[in-house]
Amino acid sequence: MKSKRQNTVLFAILGTTFLTGLIFLILKILSANYKFFDEEEIMVNNPSYQIDVLNGCGVEEIASRSRNI
């Protein structure tokens, strides 16, 4: 016959295992339904870009020469 303490420990282990499995299942279902934006939603009309060219090598005006290429 099992003691009351053994039953409590067994119940805690089974409960924790069940809750962990349930949380994993919920997260798996939610991540499967996640969709990225449709292509038409991320299209941008007249896109513009800015690139900063910085000089970090010590050669004078190398950044402006690279920018003008």
C-alpha positions, 0 to 999 in steps of 0.5 A: 500500500502506497503512503499518502506522500508517495501518492502526492508526489506521483500526482504532482509528477503526472500533473506537471507532465500533463500541463507541460504536454498541454502547453507544448500542444497549444504552442505547436497549434498556434505556431502552425497557424501563424502566417507572414504577411501576404506579398501584396501587403508588403509591397511598397510604392516608390521605395527609397533607400539610404545607405551611409558609407563610413570611413573606418580604415584611416584612408582619407576620403575613401568613403566619399570615393566609394559612395560615388562609384 
